[in-house]
Amino acid sequence: MAQSFTINLPADVKQEIDELSQLDGVSPDEIVGRAVKQHIFRRKFHSLREKMAATAQDQGTSTDQDVFDRVS
């Protein structure tokens, strides 16, 4: 079930959301919801990547070539 909350946006950002909403044929809520989901995904991805990079470095893998050599 969707929950709602209020956010304050600069007028120019609100205008861009409204324009995207018209272009994409979806509600402003959908535009903002997608943007938040993408942001959360990217944050999780980068956090996981940092953890994996640290583990890889501990195992002697620190460059793209190292990764390629291991999987080839």
TILUMKOL-704452 format. One line per 4 residues: for each residue z negated, y, x negated of C-alpha. Coordinates in steps of 0.2 Angstrom, whole numbers. Layout:
BEGIN
Z/Y/X; ...
This chain:
BEGIN
0/0/0; 5/17/-7; -9/30/-10; -6/48/-11
-13/62/-22; -9/80/-25; -2/87/-41; 3/104/-46
20/107/-55; 28/122/-62; 41/129/-50; 56/125/-61
50/106/-62; 48/106/-43; 66/113/-41; 73/100/-53
64/86/-43; 71/93/-27; 89/94/-34; 88/76/-41
81/70/-24; 97/77/-16; 109/70/-29; 101/53/-29
98/52/-10; 80/48/-12; 64/57/-8; 55/68/-21
40/55/-20; 52/42/-26; 58/53/-40; 41/56/-46
35/38/-43; 49/32/-54; 45/44/-68; 27/39/-68
32/21/-68; 44/24/-83; 30/34/-92; 17/20/-90
30/7/-96; 34/17/-111; 16/19/-116; 12/1/-114
28/-3/-124; 24/8/-138; 6/2/-139; 11/-16/-139
24/-11/-153; 11/-3/-164; 0/-18/-162; 14/-30/-166
20/-19/-181; 2/-20/-188; 2/-39/-187; 19/-40/-194
15/-30/-209; -1/-41/-212; 12/-55/-213; 24/-46/-225
36/-40/-212; 39/-22/-213; 57/-18/-211; 72/-22/-200
79/-33/-214; 63/-42/-215; 64/-46/-196; 82/-51/-198
79/-62/-212; 65/-71/-203; 75/-74/-187; 91/-79/-196
